[in-house]
Each structure stands twice: as C-alpha cells, then as structure tokens.
C-alpha cells in the first residue's frame, strides 16, 4: 500500500508465488480536509476532539474501497489477505495508524514514530484477515518518509557508484542524492499539481487523462491514457503541455500566455486567470488555464530549489550528475526533455534522465515478498543524511528565482 497525500495506491500479491494479482488507485479522501500535509495537521489542531479520527477514518475508508476492487478483480476473499506493507510520508503514516501528527510541523519537527511499526488489523481497520499483520517501513525524518526509503530500495541507490539524483515527485517533492557511499535527502512542499490536483481540468492518471502533448506544424496533438478520448490533464500531461506551449512561444518566460508569432494563437481565449488555451477540439474540449501554469510554476520551483540546495550541500554541479531518476506521479510516457525545458531539472544530458514510475510502491512490494528487504530498509533509514531546507537562508531566494522558465533551446 502506498499512502500518498493526493493519491492512494494498492497492489495485491500471492505470497506463495510472488505474482501480482491486481492493482488499484484513487484520490486520497483526506483531500477534503486539506490539499497537503500541513493543512491536514492544521485540521487536527483546529479539531482536537475529532480531527484525527476524521482523517484516519477517511484514509482507511479509501484504502478499503481499493481493497474491495482488488479482491473482486482477483476473486480472492478479504480473509485471504494476511499481510500488508505500507509506505507513505511521515504525516500520512501517522494518520493511517491513527497517531497524532502535530509534532511534525513545529520545531523540533519530531514525529511520534520514525521506526517501522508492526501492528494488527484491529489497530487500524483494514479490510483483511482479522489476524493479519500490517507493517510500515521506517522514515528518515519528519518530512522524508517510508516512501523515499522504499524508493531507495527499488532503485538500489544504496549500491550506486554513480552520482545519482532520485526524485519522488508528488505533493511532497522528496529527493535523494548519492555521493560515493553517502545518501543525502531533503523534501520540498511541491503541492498537488503534479498529481493533477489544483488544476482546473486536472485528474488522476486514469483512462482519459492526457499524458502526452505535442505541438508541431501549427497543430496540438494530445494522447490520453488507454487510448481514450481526452477528458482532463494528469500531472504528466500538465508538464507536457506547459513544455510544448513554452517551446511553441505560447508561454513566455514569466509564465504568461502569449500568442506573439505563434501559428496556434487562435486557440487562446479569455482574460486574466481565466485565460486559457484549447488543447483538444470537440464537444467537451480540454483546456489548460493561466492559473494551471501558475500552479505548475510554483510546484516546479519548489522542486528545483530543493535540487539546487542539495547539490550545493554536496559540493556538486548539475553536470556532475551521472543519473537522474524520476519516480512518483509522472508516468513512463514522460519526455525527459520536457523536465529540462521547463526548468524542473537543471540542464543535464537527457540520456541521463530515467523515469522509474512508482518506486515507492515497487519498494513496498519487495519488502512484502522478502523479509530481508525490511532489514535493508532499517539500515537505509539510519544511513541517510537529512538536509532541513527551512534552515537554509538561501532556499527562498532559489525558489523565487526558479519560478520563471529558462530560455528555450
């Protein structure tokens, strides 16, 4: 189970054969209490009697709905599910377990739990065998959690001899840099734009979500997941649209829409925040709005400022990176060049950039099927150096600097 701030994901396995029997994903129902972890902790603080219970009940309800989909798809009864391995950022795991997270967002940023937790079904309420066992992976800090530990396992970063940057892209932009035998991590508040939330026509990466946009010869071509008719934009599609429109001249370096010299300027209409560009035609076209671009800029600036800070801390330049691994919300259809053209990544050779999908989920699967992997997870959590960005006096300056787009080309 991957308990994301915006998206929940669950996978069902046969423990005997190791075969995957199904997968399911949905929006995290906790979103109605706040879009990010800080807002959800604030809800617990505002509602000391009921807030924690509301958030715990919401996420368990969402996960049980996914489990319901999985057992129906696989033809397996609930009481045949005996074990669950769970990853997520520290706040999400606190809320999953029903533990008060209020120590996470105030100095000294101390979570109640940091190590792995093993508990029974009755402690949490998941729909599985009554004597089933639930286990969470350990966290690194208050803001770098079990999801990044699982991602390190899945990508084998701990064994990498090359300078490697691993990004787990989501509502929280968590990242790890390898330098020799060192693992250095930090986390930024990217917001939910990369998961298709906070976007006017945004949606999860489900059938019908645009994931690839190409602008050429005066046309905009969009490809949606599953080959379906486009109905909205997921995070990958948002990135793709912004990058292509920027390169086509419809978005200027500040992020404003502009039709100066563009052959597709007739697709631009509206004013101010309601200004928009039509991506698809038909009865119900999909648009990208000016405010969507702003949401993207804020999210990518947070991630890029984190990357810049991590590189400076390690004494590296962008050119020293031998590999860049992109995990989390972006799909495998992502074009690495789009990350560079929008300034999400520094200018590195695109051949060094690799999309690895939901690495957190992959790491959780490995732990579920191999007890030795949990021991490795414990070791990784102890070894990782954590960089607290809030104490870096230059982080905010870097963030502001990275809001604008770089020059194209």
Buried (B, 14 or more C-beta within 10 A) or exposed (E): BBBBBBBBBBBBBEEEEEEEBBBBBBBBBBBEBBBBBEBBBBBBBEBEEEBBEBBBBBBBEBBBBBBEBBBEEBEBEBEBBEBBBBBBBBBBBBBBBBBBBBBBBEEEBEBEBBEBBEBEBEEBBBBBBEEBBBBBBBBBBBBBBBBBBBBBBBBEBBEBEEBBBBBBBBBBBBBBBBBEEEBBBBBBBBBBBBBBBBBBBBBBBBEBBBBBBBBEEEEBEBBBBEEEBBBBBBBBBBBBBBBBBBBBBBBEEEBEBBBEEBBBBEBBEEEEEEBBBBBBEEEEEBBBBBBBBBBBBBBBBBBBBBBBBBBBBBEBEBEEBBBBBBBBBBBEBBBBEBBBBBBBBBEBEBEBBBBBBBBBBBBBBBBBBEEEBBEBBBEBBEEBBBBEBEEBEEBEEBBEBBBBBBEEE
